[in-house]
Amino acid sequence: MTEAGLSYEQAPPFVAPLRFFQVAPLFLLLVAGLALFVPEWQANRWSPASLALTHLITLGYLGMVMLGALLQILPVVLGAPVPAVRLVAWAGLLGLSIGTPGLALGFLLSEPLWLYAGMPILAAGLLPVIVAITFSLMRTAALQVAWPIRQAVLALVITLLLGITMAGGLFGLWSLPAAADLTPLHIAWGLLGWVLILIVGVAYQVVPMLQITPPYPARLSRWLTWIMLAGLLLFSSLPQPAWGAAASRLGELALCAASIGFAVATLRIQSRRRRKVPDVTLDFWRLGMASLILSALLCLLLSELPETWQAPAQISLGPLFLFGFAASVVSGMLYKIVPFLAWFHLKTQTGAKVGSIPNMKEMIPDKLARLHFRLHLAMLIVLLPAPFLPAPAARFAATAGLLLLAAGAVRQWLNLRHARGLFLRFDGRLD
C-alpha cells in the first residue's frame, strides 16, 4: 500500500482516534502506581496483582491505542469507513475506561462484585466496536491488507469469550471441568493473536509508508499471520490424547518462529530505508523487535533453564513482551501517526499553505519523543532483571523501574498533549 493509494477523504474526525491515544498513557501511570503498592506481582505471574496489572496494560494501554488506530486505518488504508464512528468511538472509550479498572479491581481484591460490574461494562463498550469493525472489514475490497486485521479481531473475540468463561466459572456463575485450564489459551489468544497479529498487520502498511522503507517480502506478508493463526489453533489442542501435547508444542514452535521471522524482516527493511537520518520512532521499533526476538527465544528455552531460573524467567517474560515489544512498537507508531494526523487535519480544515502551519516534526519534537524513549529504555534495563535479584535488590530495582515507567507515561501523555495543543492553537477543530 503506497501513500497514493490511501483514502484520506474518508478519514474519521481527528478526535475519534485522538481520545483513545490520550487516555492510553494514563493506564500505564495507573499500572506503575498500583504495582508500587502491591509488590505481590513479583512473586507469582498468576497472583491477583499480576492479573490486575496485566489487564490494565493489555486492555487499558494497548487496547486503547490499537482500537484508536483501527478507527483510522480501516477507512484510510482499506477504504472501508467504520459506521457511526463517533458513537462507536465513544462506546469503546467509555467501555475500556470504566470496565478495565473495574475488572482489575475484581482480580486485585478477589471481589466478584467488581467483576460483575466491570465485565458487562467492558463487553457493552467493546461489542459495538467489534461489530462496527467487522462490518467495515466485510466491505473492503483490499482483501490481502484486511486479512491480518480480520484474524486479529477474531483472536480478540476468542480472548474475550475465554475470559468471560473463566471468570464465570471462578465465581460460580457456571461450572467448568476440573481439568479445564483456559488461562494459557486466554493469554495466547490475547497477546499472540490480538496484539501480535494486529501489530504485524498494521506494520505491513505503516512501516514502509511512514519510515520510507521497502515493502515487506510478498510471501511473508501473505502467509505469516496465517502461520501465527495456525500456531494458535495447534497450541489450543487438548493435552489428551497424547498427540494433543505434540500439536500444542508444534503450535508454540510455529508462533515463536513466526515472531522471530517478523522481527528479523522488519529490522532488515528498516536497515534499507531511503532516509538515513536519526529517527526516534525507529529506535522504538528496533527495541520492540529485539524484545520480540528475546521473548520468543525465552519462551522456547524456558523449560531448559536451571530450575532456580525458571520462575524469575516466567515473571520477566510478561514485561519483556508487553513493555519491551508491544509498548515500544505502539509508542513508535504513535509518534508517527499522531503528528501526521494533526498536520493533515489542520491543513485540510484551514486550507493553509505548507509553511504557515506546524510541520509534523513540530507537532511532537524529536527531543520530547527521545526523552520518552530514554525513560522507556531505562525502565526495561532496570525492571527486567529484578525477578532474578536477591530480595532487597529486587525490590529496589522494581521500585526504580516502576518510577521510570510512571515518568515515561507522563512524558508520553505530555507529548500527545503538545500535538493537540498546537493543532488547536492554529485553529484546528477536533470534531
C-alpha positions as CSV (number, residue, x, y, z in Angstrom):
1,M,0.0,0.0,0.0
2,T,1.6,3.2,-1.1
3,E,0.6,6.7,0.1
4,A,-1.0,7.4,-3.2
5,G,-3.5,4.6,-2.6
6,L,-4.7,6.0,0.7
7,S,-8.3,7.3,1.1
8,Y,-7.7,10.4,3.2
9,E,-11.1,11.9,2.4
10,Q,-12.7,9.1,4.3
11,A,-10.6,9.7,7.5
12,P,-12.7,10.0,10.7
13,P,-12.7,13.2,12.8
14,F,-9.3,13.7,14.4
15,V,-10.9,13.5,17.9
16,A,-12.1,9.8,17.3
17,P,-8.6,8.2,17.5
18,L,-7.0,11.0,19.5
19,R,-9.2,10.4,22.6
20,F,-8.0,6.8,22.7
21,F,-4.4,7.8,22.3
22,Q,-4.5,10.5,25.0
23,V,-6.2,8.2,27.6
24,A,-3.8,5.3,27.0
25,P,-0.7,6.6,28.8
26,L,-2.8,7.2,31.9
27,F,-3.3,3.5,32.2
28,L,0.5,3.0,32.3
29,L,0.6,5.5,35.1
30,L,-2.1,3.6,36.9
31,V,-0.1,0.4,36.4
32,A,3.1,1.9,37.8
33,G,1.3,3.3,40.9
34,L,-0.6,0.1,41.6
35,A,2.5,-2.1,41.2
36,L,4.4,0.1,43.7
37,F,1.9,-0.5,46.4
38,V,1.1,-4.1,45.5
39,P,4.5,-5.8,45.2
40,E,3.0,-9.4,45.1
41,W,3.2,-9.3,41.3
42,Q,7.0,-10.0,41.6
43,A,6.4,-13.4,43.3
44,N,3.9,-15.1,41.0
45,R,2.7,-14.3,37.5
46,W,-0.7,-15.8,38.3
47,S,-1.2,-13.7,41.5
48,P,-4.2,-11.4,41.7
49,A,-1.9,-8.4,41.5
50,S,-0.3,-9.8,38.3
51,L,-3.7,-10.5,36.7
52,A,-4.9,-7.0,37.5
53,L,-1.8,-5.3,36.2
54,T,-1.8,-7.4,33.0
55,H,-5.3,-6.5,32.2
56,L,-4.6,-2.8,32.8
57,I,-1.7,-3.0,30.3
58,T,-3.4,-5.1,27.6
59,L,-6.9,-3.6,27.7
60,G,-6.2,-0.1,29.1
61,Y,-3.0,0.8,27.3
62,L,-2.6,-1.5,24.3
63,G,-6.3,-1.8,23.7
64,M,-6.8,1.9,23.7
65,V,-4.1,2.6,21.2
66,M,-5.0,-0.4,18.9
67,L,-8.7,0.4,18.7
68,G,-7.9,4.1,18.1
69,A,-5.5,3.1,15.3
70,L,-8.1,0.8,13.7
71,L,-10.7,3.6,13.5
72,Q,-8.2,5.5,11.4
73,I,-6.6,2.6,9.4
74,L,-9.8,1.0,8.2
75,P,-11.2,3.9,6.3
76,V,-7.9,5.4,5.1
77,V,-5.9,2.2,4.3
78,L,-8.7,-0.2,3.5
79,G,-11.2,2.3,2.1
80,A,-13.9,0.9,4.5
81,P,-15.2,3.6,6.9
82,V,-16.4,2.5,10.3
83,P,-20.1,3.1,10.5
84,A,-21.3,5.5,13.2
85,V,-17.7,6.2,14.0
86,R,-18.4,8.9,16.6
87,L,-20.8,6.7,18.6
88,V,-18.7,3.6,18.2
89,A,-15.6,5.5,19.4
90,W,-17.4,6.8,22.5
91,A,-18.7,3.4,23.3
92,G,-15.3,1.8,23.1
93,L,-13.6,4.6,25.0
94,L,-16.1,4.5,27.9
95,G,-16.1,0.7,28.0
96,L,-12.4,0.5,28.3
97,S,-12.0,3.5,30.6
98,I,-14.6,2.2,33.1
99,G,-14.7,-1.5,32.6
100,T,-11.0,-2.2,32.7
101,P,-10.3,-0.6,36.1
102,G,-13.4,-2.5,37.4
103,L,-12.1,-5.7,36.1
104,A,-8.6,-5.1,37.5
105,L,-10.1,-4.3,41.0
106,G,-12.1,-7.5,40.8
107,F,-8.9,-9.5,40.3
108,L,-6.9,-7.5,42.8
109,L,-9.4,-7.8,45.6
110,S,-10.8,-11.2,44.6
111,E,-14.1,-9.5,44.8
112,P,-16.9,-10.8,42.5
113,L,-18.9,-7.6,42.7
114,W,-16.2,-5.6,40.8
115,L,-16.0,-8.3,38.2
116,Y,-19.8,-8.3,37.8
117,A,-19.6,-4.6,37.3
118,G,-16.5,-4.4,35.1
119,M,-17.1,-7.2,32.7
120,P,-20.6,-6.1,31.5
121,I,-19.4,-2.5,31.0
122,L,-16.3,-3.7,29.1
123,A,-18.4,-6.0,27.0
124,A,-21.0,-3.3,26.3
125,G,-18.3,-0.9,25.2
126,L,-16.4,-3.4,23.0
127,L,-19.3,-5.1,21.4
128,P,-20.3,-2.1,19.2
129,V,-16.7,-1.6,18.3
130,I,-16.2,-5.2,17.2
131,V,-19.5,-5.2,15.3
132,A,-18.6,-2.0,13.5
133,I,-15.1,-3.1,12.7
134,T,-16.4,-6.4,11.4
135,F,-18.9,-4.7,9.2
136,S,-16.2,-2.4,7.9
137,L,-13.8,-5.4,7.2
138,M,-16.6,-7.2,5.3
139,R,-17.0,-4.2,2.9
140,T,-13.4,-3.7,2.0
141,A,-12.0,-4.9,-1.4
142,A,-8.4,-4.8,-0.1
143,L,-8.5,-8.5,1.0
144,Q,-4.8,-9.1,1.4
145,V,-4.5,-6.0,3.6
146,A,-7.6,-6.8,5.5
147,W,-6.9,-10.5,6.4
148,P,-4.4,-9.8,9.3
149,I,-6.8,-7.4,10.9
150,R,-9.7,-9.9,10.5
151,Q,-7.6,-12.5,12.1
152,A,-6.7,-10.2,15.0
153,V,-10.4,-9.3,15.5
154,L,-11.2,-13.0,15.6
155,A,-8.5,-13.5,18.2
156,L,-9.9,-10.6,20.3
157,V,-13.4,-12.2,20.2
158,I,-11.9,-15.6,21.3
159,T,-9.9,-13.9,24.0
160,L,-13.0,-12.2,25.4
161,L,-15.0,-15.4,25.3
162,L,-12.3,-17.3,27.1
163,G,-12.0,-14.6,29.7
164,I,-15.8,-14.5,30.3
165,T,-15.9,-18.3,30.6
166,M,-13.1,-18.4,33.2
167,A,-14.4,-15.5,35.2
168,G,-17.9,-17.0,35.3
169,G,-16.6,-20.4,36.4
170,L,-14.3,-18.8,39.0
171,F,-17.2,-17.0,40.7
172,G,-19.8,-19.8,40.4
173,L,-21.9,-18.5,37.5
174,W,-21.4,-21.9,35.8
175,S,-19.3,-24.9,36.3
176,L,-16.1,-25.8,34.4
177,P,-14.4,-29.2,34.2
178,A,-11.8,-29.7,36.8
179,A,-9.1,-30.3,34.2
180,A,-10.0,-27.2,32.2
181,D,-7.2,-24.7,32.4
182,L,-8.1,-21.9,30.0
183,T,-5.6,-19.4,31.3
184,P,-2.7,-20.3,28.9
185,L,-5.2,-20.1,26.0
186,H,-6.6,-16.8,27.1
187,I,-3.1,-15.3,27.3
188,A,-2.0,-16.8,24.0
189,W,-5.1,-15.6,22.0
190,G,-4.9,-12.2,23.7
191,L,-1.2,-11.5,23.3
192,L,-0.2,-13.5,20.3
193,G,-3.5,-13.3,18.5
194,W,-5.0,-9.9,19.1
195,V,-1.8,-7.9,20.0
196,L,0.9,-9.6,17.8
197,I,-1.2,-10.3,14.7
198,L,-2.7,-6.8,14.7
199,I,0.8,-5.2,15.1
200,V,2.1,-7.3,12.3
201,G,-0.9,-6.4,10.0
202,V,-0.5,-2.7,10.8
203,A,3.2,-2.8,10.4
204,Y,2.8,-4.1,6.8
205,Q,1.3,-0.7,6.0
206,V,2.8,1.9,8.3
207,V,6.4,0.8,8.3
208,P,7.0,1.2,4.5
209,M,4.9,4.3,4.3
210,L,6.0,6.3,7.4
211,Q,9.5,5.1,7.7
212,I,10.3,5.2,4.0
213,T,11.4,1.5,3.7
214,P,11.0,-1.1,1.0
215,P,7.8,-3.2,1.5
216,Y,7.8,-6.4,3.4
217,P,8.6,-9.5,1.3
218,A,5.4,-10.6,-0.6
219,R,5.4,-14.2,0.7
220,L,5.9,-13.1,4.3
221,S,3.1,-10.5,4.2
222,R,0.8,-13.1,2.6
223,W,1.4,-16.1,4.8
224,L,3.0,-15.0,8.1
225,T,-0.2,-14.2,10.1
226,W,-1.9,-17.4,8.7
227,I,1.1,-19.3,10.2
228,M,0.5,-17.5,13.5
229,L,-3.2,-18.3,13.4
230,A,-2.5,-21.9,12.7
231,G,0.0,-22.0,15.5
232,L,-2.6,-20.6,17.9
233,L,-5.1,-23.3,16.8
234,L,-2.5,-26.0,17.3
235,F,-1.5,-24.6,20.7
236,S,-5.1,-24.8,21.7
237,S,-5.2,-28.6,21.3
238,L,-6.3,-30.6,24.3
239,P,-3.5,-32.3,26.2
240,Q,-5.3,-35.6,25.8
241,P,-4.8,-37.8,23.7
242,A,-1.1,-37.9,23.5
243,W,-0.9,-36.2,20.1
244,G,-2.6,-33.2,21.6
245,A,0.5,-32.3,23.6
246,A,2.7,-32.7,20.5
247,A,0.3,-30.5,18.5
248,S,0.4,-27.8,21.2
249,R,4.2,-27.9,21.2
250,L,4.3,-27.6,17.4
251,G,2.0,-24.6,17.6
252,E,4.3,-23.0,20.2
253,L,7.3,-23.5,17.9
254,A,5.4,-22.1,14.9
255,L,4.4,-19.0,16.9
256,C,7.9,-18.4,18.1
257,A,9.4,-19.0,14.6
258,A,6.9,-16.6,13.0
259,S,7.6,-13.9,15.6
260,I,11.3,-14.1,15.0
261,G,10.7,-14.1,11.3
262,F,8.6,-10.9,11.5
263,A,11.2,-9.2,13.8
264,V,14.1,-10.0,11.5
265,A,12.2,-9.0,8.4
266,T,11.3,-5.7,10.0
267,L,14.8,-4.9,11.1
268,R,16.1,-5.8,7.6
269,I,13.7,-3.5,5.7
270,Q,14.3,-0.7,8.2
271,S,18.1,-1.0,7.6
272,R,17.3,-0.3,3.9
273,R,15.2,2.8,4.4
274,R,15.8,5.6,2.0
275,R,16.2,8.5,4.5
276,K,19.3,7.8,6.6
277,V,18.6,10.4,9.3
278,P,18.2,9.8,13.1
279,D,14.6,8.9,13.9
280,V,13.5,8.1,17.5
281,T,10.5,6.2,16.2
282,L,13.0,3.8,14.5
283,D,14.7,3.4,17.9
284,F,11.3,2.4,19.5
285,W,10.8,-0.2,16.7
286,R,14.3,-1.7,16.9
287,L,13.9,-2.0,20.7
288,G,10.5,-3.7,20.1
289,M,11.9,-6.1,17.5
290,A,14.8,-7.1,19.7
291,S,12.4,-7.7,22.6
292,L,10.2,-9.8,20.4
293,I,13.1,-12.0,19.4
294,L,14.2,-12.3,23.1
295,S,10.6,-13.1,24.1
296,A,10.3,-15.9,21.5
297,L,13.7,-17.4,22.4
298,L,13.0,-17.3,26.2
299,C,9.7,-19.0,25.6
300,L,11.4,-21.8,23.6
301,L,14.2,-22.3,26.1
302,L,12.2,-21.8,29.3
303,S,12.0,-25.5,30.2
304,E,15.7,-25.9,29.6
305,L,16.8,-23.2,32.1
306,P,18.1,-24.2,35.5
307,E,15.2,-24.8,37.9
308,T,16.1,-21.8,40.0
309,W,15.8,-19.5,37.0
310,Q,12.5,-20.7,35.6
311,A,10.2,-18.9,37.9
312,P,12.0,-15.5,37.6
313,A,12.2,-16.0,33.8
314,Q,8.4,-16.6,33.6
315,I,7.8,-13.4,35.6
316,S,10.2,-11.4,33.3
317,L,8.7,-12.8,30.1
318,G,5.5,-10.8,30.6
319,P,7.1,-7.3,30.9
320,L,9.6,-8.2,28.1
321,F,6.7,-8.9,25.7
322,L,4.3,-6.2,27.0
323,F,6.7,-3.3,27.6
324,G,9.7,-4.3,25.6
325,F,7.9,-5.4,22.4
326,A,4.3,-4.2,22.4
327,A,4.6,-0.8,24.2
328,S,7.8,0.0,22.3
329,V,6.2,-0.6,18.9
330,V,3.0,1.2,20.0
331,S,5.0,4.3,21.0
332,G,6.9,4.2,17.7
333,M,3.6,4.2,15.9
334,L,2.1,6.9,17.9
335,Y,5.0,9.3,17.3
336,K,4.4,8.9,13.6
337,I,0.6,8.7,13.4
338,V,-0.4,11.5,15.8
339,P,1.9,14.2,14.2
340,F,0.7,13.2,10.8
341,L,-2.9,13.2,11.7
342,A,-2.6,16.6,13.4
343,W,-0.8,18.1,10.4
344,F,-3.2,16.5,7.9
345,H,-6.4,17.5,9.6
346,L,-5.1,21.0,10.3
347,K,-4.1,21.5,6.6
348,T,-7.4,20.1,5.4
349,Q,-9.5,22.2,7.8
350,T,-7.8,25.5,7.4
351,G,-6.6,25.2,3.8
352,A,-3.3,26.7,4.9
353,K,-0.2,26.6,2.7
354,V,2.8,24.5,3.7
355,G,5.0,26.5,6.0
356,S,2.2,28.5,7.5
357,I,1.2,25.7,10.0
358,P,3.5,23.5,12.1
359,N,5.0,20.6,10.2
360,M,5.0,17.0,11.5
361,K,8.3,17.3,13.3
362,E,7.0,20.3,15.2
363,M,3.8,18.6,16.3
364,I,5.9,16.4,18.6
365,P,9.5,17.5,18.5
366,D,12.2,14.7,18.4
367,K,13.8,15.9,21.6
368,L,10.5,15.2,23.5
369,A,9.9,11.8,21.9
370,R,13.6,10.9,22.6
371,L,13.2,11.8,26.2
372,H,10.4,9.3,26.4
373,F,12.5,6.7,24.6
374,R,15.3,7.1,27.2
375,L,12.9,6.7,30.1
376,H,11.3,3.7,28.4
377,L,14.7,2.1,27.8
378,A,15.9,2.8,31.3
379,M,12.8,1.2,32.7
380,L,13.4,-2.0,30.8
381,I,17.0,-2.2,31.8
382,V,16.1,-1.8,35.4
383,L,12.8,-3.7,35.6
384,L,13.5,-6.9,33.6
385,P,16.4,-8.3,35.8
386,A,14.5,-7.6,39.0
387,P,13.0,-11.1,39.4
388,F,16.5,-12.6,39.2
389,L,18.0,-10.5,42.0
390,P,18.1,-11.1,45.8
391,A,15.0,-9.8,47.7
392,P,16.4,-6.4,48.8
393,A,17.9,-5.6,45.4
394,A,14.8,-6.9,43.6
395,R,12.6,-4.6,45.5
396,F,14.9,-1.6,44.8
397,A,15.1,-2.5,41.0
398,A,11.4,-3.0,40.8
399,T,10.7,0.3,42.5
400,A,13.1,2.2,40.3
401,G,11.7,0.6,37.2
402,L,8.1,1.4,38.1
403,L,9.1,5.0,38.8
404,L,10.7,5.2,35.3
405,L,7.5,3.6,33.9
406,A,5.4,6.3,35.5
407,A,7.8,9.1,34.3
408,G,7.7,7.7,30.7
409,A,3.9,7.5,30.8
410,V,3.7,11.2,31.9
411,R,6.1,12.2,29.2
412,Q,4.2,10.4,26.5
413,W,0.9,11.9,27.7
414,L,2.5,15.4,27.6
415,N,3.9,14.7,24.2
416,L,0.5,13.8,22.8
417,R,-1.0,16.9,24.5
418,H,1.7,19.0,22.8
419,A,0.4,17.9,19.4
420,R,-3.2,18.5,20.4
421,G,-2.3,22.0,21.7
422,L,-0.5,23.0,18.5
423,F,-3.4,21.7,16.5
424,L,-5.9,23.9,18.4
425,R,-3.6,26.9,18.6
426,F,-3.6,27.1,14.7
427,D,-7.4,26.9,14.6
428,G,-7.8,23.2,14.2
429,R,-11.2,21.7,15.0
430,L,-11.3,18.3,16.8
431,D,-14.8,17.4,15.7
